[in-house]
Amino acid sequence: MLSAWSIHSPSLAGAQEARTPGVDALEGSILADPWLTEHAERALGNLYRYDLAAADSVFSLIGARYPDHPVSPFLEGLSLWWRILPGLTVEDTKHDAAFLAAMDRTEERAKALGRRSEGVPGRAFDARFFRAAAHGFRGRLYSDRGAWWKASRSGRRAIGDLFELAAYDSTNADLVFGDGVYLYFADVIPEKYPLVRPFMWFFPDGDRERGLRLLERVANEGRFVKIEAAWFLVQIHAFYEPNGEEAVYWTNWLVERYPENPLFLMLRGRVAFRWADWEVARDMFSRVVAARGENTEFGAAPARPDVPVAAPAPVPIASAPPPVAAVAYYYLGRLALRGGDWAGAAAAFEHAVDAESGFEHVSFFRAHAMLRLGIAQRHLGHLDEARVAWERVLDWPDREGSHDRARTYLSE
């Protein structure tokens, strides 16, 4: 889905008078405060290590120092966003209302700050920056929920602010992040999702190649949003237009920087599995579920005396949220099937189904884990258990052919 952080009109860029980049443009801005930048970097590091409690504690310090500034509700929303991400596969919406409320407060405070910005260029910058960020993140959630009209409305409301922001300092990689996201997805989304085309009529044309170049620049040179840029690059190269070499590069890039984050490990594992790097896939998914204190030996290859066994990763991994664990167990089960470990496969698929049992929505991974649980049970000679699993799949909504496959297995 289109996840638009921000929208910027490249066609208008030549009409804006160039500003002198540097400190003058940010005089009075919160981003010119060394205390803020130090604490923000520390909080973001905690967030991307998936230590959400530690990130929240630093965000609280920032909010206490700037009680009326839009940065406070924005960071609250950012923390909620990283709680929303793991639940996208199961359509878990329990944080949506709080997240949208935080973005609303961000916008309200940004507007108030803008009214007080006369003679202080940095305040005007902050007002535009956080107002655009609120619109962008709001649109990002709406697009992930398939609410395209709301997403496009948020995008349109961000255009003017992002146009002004980009003129402040073109050397600041963070400020071109929105350009990169927009240029890529405005070009690609109408082709991939034709139903979205009517919502794009009032937007400037996209530019896939330039969008990719800008996102790569932000990931390599950015200070505050480099991880967000890398996240988009992973989604693009792993799912939108699969490119194994690029997907491996950017998932490695994330894991090398934040090996504690179970979401990054899960993505690296999915990329490895897709391009048949079975050992890396097993290692990544095993690390995800090991942090939950559960069995990780599903389908493990037998040890060979001439091959040294890698030492366990010394980095403590954050416990994976249930939907992330479900994905890891699903792929561990598939690896066990490949190795003929029917009992291990059955155990892994049962873990995958159980991990999502608390959610009403039946995801692709839950449905196909149950489907393959039946396959493992059949190989074990447990035909009644296999039949129960396939009938359960038929009781759930169809997920990418799960019903047809279940009927085929039952007919056999």
N, C-alpha and C positions, 0 to 999 in steps of 0.2 A: 504494500500500500504506500501511497505518497505520504511521506512524513516530513512536512515542511516546517523547518525551524523558522524560516523567514523568507520573505519574498522581496526581490529587488528588480527594478526595471532597467536592464542593460541598455535599452534603446534610448533612455533619457540621460545616460551618463554624460554625453557630450554637452548637454545644455547646462550642467551645473558648473559654476565657477569653481576652480580649484582652490582649496583652502591650503594654508600653510600647515603641513603636518608637524606634530610635535607637541610639547607640553602646553603651549598657548591654547590650542584647541580644546584641551582637557582641563584647563584651569578651573578648579572648583569641582571637578568630577570625582566621584567616589573611586574611580579607577586610577586616579593620581595619588591616592593615599597609600603609602607603603605598608601601613598596618593592614589595610584591607586586602591588598594583593597577597601579602604573606599568609594571612589567615584563609583567604579564599583558596589559594593553592593547596594549603594543608587540608582543608575540608574536601576539596575535589579529589585529592589523593585518597582520602579515606572512603569517599563515595565510590571511586573506581576500584578500590580494593574490596568493595562490597562490605565494608564495615559501616553500615548505615547509622548505627548509634553514635559512633565516633564523629561521623560527618555532621550529624544533627547537633552534637554538643558545640561544635565550632560554629555552625550556622546560627545557633542561639547567641553566641558571643557577638557575632556580627550584627544580628538583629538588635541586641541590647545597645550596641554602639550607635546604630543608625535606626532608631525606632520608627521614624516617619518616612524613611526612604523606601523606594520600591524594591531595593535589594533584598529586604527581609522576607516579604511574602514570595518573591521569586525563588529564593533559595529553598524555602519551604516546599514550593511546588516542584523544584528540581529533585529534592529528596523523594517526594511522592512519585515522581516520574520513574525513578529507578526501582521503586516498588511495583509500579504498574508493568514495566517491561517484562518481567518473568511470567506474568499472567496473561499475556496477549494470546497465547495458544489456546487457553481455556476460557477466554472472554471474561476474565475476572474483573468486574467493574467496581469493587468495593472502595477503591481509592479515587475513582473518577470525580465524584462530587467535591471532595476536599481539594483535589488538584485544580479543578476548574475554578473553585472559589479563590484559591491562592493566586491564580492567574488574573482573576477579576480584580483582586486587591492590588496586585502589581500594576495593572493598567490604571486603576483609580489614583494610586499614589504617583504614578508617572505623570498623569495629566496635571495633578496638583503641583508637582515639582516643575513642570513646564511653565505653569502660570507664575511661578516665583523665580524664573530663570533670567529675567531681564538684567543685562550687564554681567552675567556669569555664564560664559560659554559652556563650561563643564556641566552646569546643571541642565542646560538645554540638551547636551549630549546624553546625559543620563536619562532624561525623560524619553528621548527617542529610543535609546538603546533598550531600556526595560519595557517600554510600551511595545516595541517590535518583538522583543523576546516573548512577551506574554501572548501576543497574537500568534507568533510562530509555534510555540509549544501547544497552545490551544488547538491550532490547526493540525498539529502533528497527532494529537490524540483523536480528534475527529476523523482524520483520514484513516488511522488504524482501526477505528470503529466502523469504517465504511460510510460515515456521514459526510458525503462529498460536498453537499451544499454548504454546510456549516464550515467545513474545511476551506472551501474556496472563499467564503466570506471573510474568514480570519486572514487568509492570504492577501486579499485585496486591501484590508485595513492596514497591513504591514508595509505595503509598497512604498508609500511616501516616506515613512521613517527610515527605511533601509536605504533609500536613495540619498537622503541627507547623511546618514551615517557613513556610507562608503566614501563620501567626499571629505570626511574629516582627516583620514590618513590612509591612503591606499597602500602604504607600506606595512600596515598592521594586518597580519594574516587572519586574525580572529574576525575582523570586520568584513571579510569577503566570504565567510562561511555561508551566509544566507544566499549570496550569489551562486555559489557552487551547488547548493541543494536545489535552488529554483531552476537554474539553467539545465541541470541534468534531468530532473523529474518532469519539468514542463515539456521537454522534448520526448521523453520516453513513456510517461504515463498515458497520454491519449492513445498511443498505439497499443499499449498493453491492456488498457481498460477503456474500450470505446465508449462506454456509458458516461465516462468522465468528460468527454470532449465538449459537451454543451457548457460545462462549468469553466472551461478554459478560454472561451471566446474573448473575454475582456482582459486577458493577460498578454504580456509580450511573449514572443516566441522564445523557446528554449534553445539550448546549444549543448548537446550531450558531451562533446569532446571538451569544450571549455569548462563545463561544470565539473567534469572529472579532474581536470588539471587544477582547478581551484580547490577542490576538496583535498587533493593530494598535498597542495601547498599548505593548507590549514593543518593537516595532520603532521606535516614535517616542521612547520615553522610556528604554529599557533601556541598560545600560552594557556588560554582558559578552555577552549573548545576543541582541542586537537583530538581528544578521545571520541567526542561526538562525531567529528569528521571521519575518523577511522571506522567507527561503527557503521556509518552510512556506506563507506567503501566496501565493508564486508557484505552488507546487505546487497549492494549492487553486484559484486563479483561472485557471490555465492548463490544468489537467488534470482535477481532480475535478468542478468545476462551472464550466465556462468562462465567463469574464466578461472581454471584451476590454479594457474601460476599466481595470479593476482589475489585470489581468495586465500591461498596458503600464505602469501606474503603478509597480508593485512591481519589475518587471524594470528599468525606468529607474532606480529608486531604488538598486538594487544596482549597476548599471553606473556610475552617477554617482559612487558612493563608491569602488568598486574596479574601475576600467576595465582593470586588468591581469589580472583573473581570467578565464581562458577559459571556465570553467563559466558565469559570469554572462553573458558575451557570447553564449554558445551559447543560453542560455535566452531572452535578449532577441531573438535571431534567430528562434527557434522561435515566439515569440509574434508577432513581426512577420509571419512567413510565414503563420501561421494566420489572421491578420486582414488579409492581403493588402497589407501595407505592404512592397512588394517591395524598394524601395531600402534601407530600414533593414535588412531581412533580409540583403540582399547585403553591406552594409557590415559587419554583425556577423559573419557567417560568414567573410567575407574576412579580417577581423582575426584570427579564430581560427586560420586556416591560415597566415596570413602569418608568425605567430610561429614556425612550423615551417620557414620559409625555402623554402616551396613556392609554386607558381603560384596566383594568386588571381584570374585574369582569366576564369574560366569564366562565360560568359553575360553578360559586362559589357555594359551598354547603350551604344550608340555615343554619343560626346560630341556635344553640341550647342553651337554657338558662343554662344548666348544664355544658357546655363546655366553658371554658374561651377562649376569642379570643386573639391570639398571637399579641403582639405589632409589629408594622412595624420595619423592620431592620433599625437600626440607621446609618448604614454605607452607605454613598453615592455611588451609583453604576455608573460606567462609562456607557455612552450611548452605547447600543449594535449596532454594524454594521448591515446593513440591512439583510445579510444572516443569522446572528445569531438571529435577531428578527423574521425572517420568521420561523425558526425552533421552536422558543418559541410559536409563534401564532399557528402554526400547531398543537402542542401538547395541547395547551389550547383549541383549537377547538375540538380535540378528547375527552378531558375531558368533555367539554360541551355536546358532543354527548352522552357520558356515562350517564350524568345526565339528559338527555332529554331536555336540554336547546337549542332548535333548533335555535332560533333567536341569542343566544349568540354564538353558533357554527358557524352559517353563518357569523356573524361579524368577528369572529376570523380567519376563513379561508380566508375571503376577505382581511384582514390585511396581512396574510401570503403571498397571491398572490401579493398584492401591494408592499410588502417589496422587492420582487425580480423583480419587473417590469423593473428596470433599467438594468438588465443583459440579455444578449442574450441567454446564456445557461439556459435551463429549468431543474431545479434540481428535484430530487425525491420529495422534500418537496413541491415545487410549483405545480407539477403535481398532487400529492395526496391531497393537500389542495383543488385544484379545483375539484377533484373527489368527495371529501367529502362535498364540498360546495353544489354540486348538491344533495347529500343525505339530507342535512339540508333543502334545498329549497323544496324538495319533501315533507318532513314532515310538512313544513309550508303551503303546498298546492300550492306552486308556481311552477307548473309543467313546464311552459314555461322556467322559469329561470333555473330549474334543467336541462332541455334538452340542453339549451345553454351551461351550464357548462360542461356537458359530451361531447358535440360536440367539445368544446374547447380542452378538454383533448386529443381527437383523432387528433386534428390539431398539437399537440405537439409531440415530440419524446416519444416513449414508455419508461416508467420508472417503471421497476419491476412489470409488469402486469397491468399497468394503462389502457392500451388500451382494454384488455379483460374485465376488470371490467366496463369500460365505455360502451362498447357494450352491456354487460349484462343488465346494468341499462336502457339503451335506449330501449332494446327489451322488457323490462317489462312495 
